[in-house]
Amino acid sequence: MARKTPRRATRRSARKAPRRTAQTLRRPRARAAAELKSPAARSAADHAAAAGALPQWTTAEIEEAFRRFKAARPEPKGELEHINPFTLLVAVVLSAQATDAGVNKATPALFAVADTPEKMAALGEQRVQQLIKTIGLYRTKAKNLVGLSKKIVEEHGGQVPRTRETLEALPGVGRKTANVVLNVAFGQATIAVDTHIFRVGNRTNLAPGKGPREVEDRLEKIVPAKYKLHAHHWLILHGRYICVARKPRCPDCLVADLCRYGAKTPPAGATADVEKKMLKVAKISRRAR
């Protein structure tokens, strides 16, 4: 004799069936939205841009992008607080693997007692360490600050050098630091590529490159001369506040329509159709790798 199904189990199955069906119908849309916003989708889009697999920006698009940056912020400024070229150099050296906000909390006390290379050298490493100990790698940085201060006094008459070569010869000063000092302190049209500019250059495909130097060289070639002086600040601020690492604020981006990024963050409350279109772009970017 066939075993009868308990009446209670039958009713339970009948109640669950429609619910499972509804969940099944919702899954593709949910997966699409999740995939669109996932780190994997963003990573795939980033790699596609870095590999040069996406369409390049036209000259007209590059011109338009920087025109918009200038219109929104005509005179951009860096966020590291400083008093003179020497304190700027010190602040930039301290900012390596640290945030500008963290550096700005430590430097007022330091600059109050050492705003010239002569005073910094006289402080000595131990005292400088005490003043900057809230900043990462403070021991190494203290050694470099005292070392570069002595070298500036002995070899440059107490004045911060004005060429990249002489700046890079100072302890703790690399190409990025030299470019910042040349740009901000001395008004030279240099572009310092930090983690933010490197991300923007690759993600948007404006200036893709495997390393900071490649991105810098690309930007030097494509940025119109009339925008080059402030290009560094426009791009770094854009990367710091809009084109952020984890979830870029694409709906607030000035150049979203020009950007080649294949996994743009949809606007809040975006419809399923909008999300599907954006997901399609993300898939195209992945296939282009």
Solvent accessible surface area in square Angstrom, and as a share of the most:
residue,aa,sasa,rsa
1,M,235,1.05
2,A,91,0.71
3,R,234,0.86
4,K,174,0.74
5,T,93,0.54
6,P,88,0.55
7,R,190,0.69
8,R,174,0.64
9,A,28,0.22
10,T,72,0.42
11,R,121,0.44
12,R,106,0.39
13,S,65,0.42
14,A,65,0.50
15,R,147,0.53
16,K,95,0.40
17,A,44,0.34
18,P,84,0.53
19,R,154,0.56
20,R,132,0.48
21,T,78,0.45
22,A,38,0.30
23,Q,74,0.33
24,T,71,0.42
25,L,135,0.67
26,R,148,0.54
27,R,123,0.45
28,P,73,0.46
29,R,140,0.51
30,A,61,0.47
31,R,146,0.53
32,A,13,0.10
33,A,21,0.16
34,A,64,0.49
35,E,64,0.29
36,L,1,0.01
37,K,82,0.35
38,S,28,0.18
39,P,98,0.62
40,A,74,0.58
41,A,2,0.02
42,R,31,0.11
43,S,48,0.31
44,A,6,0.05
45,A,1,0.01
46,D,42,0.22
47,H,98,0.44
48,A,0,0.00
49,A,0,0.00
50,A,35,0.27
51,A,75,0.58
52,G,40,0.39
53,A,39,0.30
54,L,15,0.08
55,P,91,0.57
56,Q,79,0.35
57,W,18,0.06
58,T,72,0.42
59,T,117,0.68
60,A,75,0.58
61,E,41,0.19
62,I,9,0.04
63,E,60,0.27
64,E,46,0.21
65,A,2,0.01
66,F,0,0.00
67,R,117,0.43
68,R,51,0.19
69,F,12,0.05
70,K,98,0.41
71,A,73,0.56
72,A,66,0.51
73,R,117,0.43
74,P,77,0.48
75,E,111,0.50
76,P,4,0.02
77,K,141,0.60
78,G,40,0.38
79,E,64,0.29
80,L,22,0.11
81,E,101,0.45
82,H,76,0.34
83,I,114,0.58
84,N,44,0.23
85,P,51,0.32
86,F,9,0.04
87,T,0,0.00
88,L,3,0.02
89,L,0,0.00
90,V,0,0.00
91,A,0,0.00
92,V,4,0.02
93,V,7,0.04
94,L,0,0.00
95,S,15,0.10
96,A,44,0.34
97,Q,161,0.72
98,A,34,0.26
99,T,94,0.55
100,D,24,0.13
101,A,64,0.49
102,G,29,0.28
103,V,0,0.00
104,N,27,0.14
105,K,170,0.72
106,A,8,0.06
107,T,2,0.01
108,P,73,0.46
109,A,55,0.43
110,L,0,0.00
111,F,14,0.06
112,A,84,0.65
113,V,68,0.39
114,A,0,0.00
115,D,38,0.20
116,T,43,0.25
117,P,5,0.03
118,E,88,0.39
119,K,101,0.43
120,M,0,0.00
121,A,22,0.17
122,A,90,0.70
123,L,45,0.23
124,G,24,0.23
125,E,66,0.30
126,Q,128,0.57
127,R,101,0.37
128,V,0,0.00
129,Q,27,0.12
130,Q,106,0.47
131,L,29,0.15
132,I,0,0.00
133,K,128,0.54
134,T,116,0.67
135,I,7,0.03
136,G,40,0.39
137,L,100,0.50
138,Y,52,0.20
139,R,154,0.56
140,T,80,0.46
141,K,9,0.04
142,A,0,0.00
143,K,126,0.53
144,N,31,0.16
145,L,0,0.00
146,V,8,0.05
147,G,24,0.23
148,L,0,0.00
149,S,0,0.00
150,K,97,0.41
151,K,55,0.23
152,I,0,0.00
153,V,54,0.31
154,E,134,0.60
155,E,107,0.48
156,H,54,0.24
157,G,65,0.63
158,G,10,0.10
159,Q,130,0.58
160,V,13,0.08
161,P,11,0.07
162,R,153,0.56
163,T,68,0.39
164,R,55,0.20
165,E,129,0.58
166,T,49,0.29
167,L,0,0.00
168,E,66,0.30
169,A,59,0.46
170,L,4,0.02
171,P,47,0.29
172,G,41,0.40
173,V,11,0.07
174,G,36,0.34
175,R,72,0.26
176,K,71,0.30
177,T,11,0.06
178,A,0,0.00
179,N,0,0.00
180,V,18,0.10
181,V,0,0.00
182,L,3,0.02
183,N,9,0.05
184,V,49,0.28
185,A,32,0.25
186,F,36,0.15
187,G,48,0.46
188,Q,67,0.30
189,A,49,0.38
190,T,13,0.07
191,I,0,0.00
192,A,1,0.01
193,V,10,0.06
194,D,22,0.12
195,T,91,0.53
196,H,38,0.17
197,I,1,0.00
198,F,61,0.25
199,R,40,0.14
200,V,4,0.02
201,G,2,0.02
202,N,11,0.05
203,R,6,0.02
204,T,6,0.03
205,N,0,0.00
206,L,6,0.03
207,A,0,0.00
208,P,26,0.16
209,G,4,0.04
210,K,173,0.73
211,G,19,0.18
212,P,78,0.49
213,R,126,0.46
214,E,89,0.40
215,V,0,0.00
216,E,7,0.03
217,D,58,0.30
218,R,74,0.27
219,L,0,0.00
220,E,58,0.26
221,K,163,0.69
222,I,27,0.14
223,V,6,0.03
224,P,29,0.18
225,A,92,0.71
226,K,145,0.61
227,Y,12,0.05
228,K,34,0.14
229,L,72,0.36
230,H,40,0.18
231,A,0,0.00
232,H,8,0.04
233,H,12,0.05
234,W,11,0.04
235,L,2,0.01
236,I,20,0.10
237,L,11,0.05
238,H,12,0.06
239,G,0,0.00
240,R,52,0.19
241,Y,102,0.39
242,I,33,0.17
243,C,10,0.06
244,V,42,0.24
245,A,58,0.45
246,R,207,0.76
247,K,113,0.48
248,P,2,0.02
249,R,110,0.40
250,C,16,0.10
251,P,72,0.45
252,D,79,0.41
253,C,26,0.16
254,L,79,0.39
255,V,4,0.02
256,A,28,0.22
257,D,107,0.55
258,L,18,0.09
259,C,20,0.12
260,R,48,0.18
261,Y,3,0.01
262,G,1,0.01
263,A,1,0.01
264,K,43,0.18
265,T,17,0.10
266,P,11,0.07
267,P,62,0.39
268,A,109,0.84
269,G,81,0.78
270,A,24,0.19
271,T,83,0.48
272,A,25,0.19
273,D,94,0.49
274,V,60,0.34
275,E,23,0.10
276,K,104,0.44
277,K,146,0.62
278,M,34,0.15
279,L,14,0.07
280,K,134,0.57
281,V,74,0.43
282,A,1,0.01
283,K,81,0.34
284,I,82,0.42
285,S,4,0.03
286,R,65,0.24
287,R,174,0.63
288,A,38,0.29
289,R,164,0.60
